[in-house]
Amino acid sequence: MEVPDFEVGFTVTPSPHHPIGAKGVGESPNVGSVPAIINAVVDALKPYGVRHVDMPCSPARVWEAMQGRAAPPV
């Protein structure tokens, strides 16, 4: 429900710039966003003594971390 509908397409033209013809899909700009968000959550919870929150950073995991207990896996 939180992800829009999309259609997967395929390309038949290999990239001439890569040895196996692979093409990127723009992952590079997104690689740092998840650790940045987790670090921001941990930083915000520093007054509670939290030093680590497992991903995915669900509300239950944040609450359990604030209580000093390990959250169940989501």
Protein Blocks (a to p, Z undefined) as FASTA:
>chain_A
ZZccddddddfbdcfkbfnlpacehlmmmmmmmmmmmmmmmmmmmmnopabdcddddfkl
mmmmmnopacddZZ
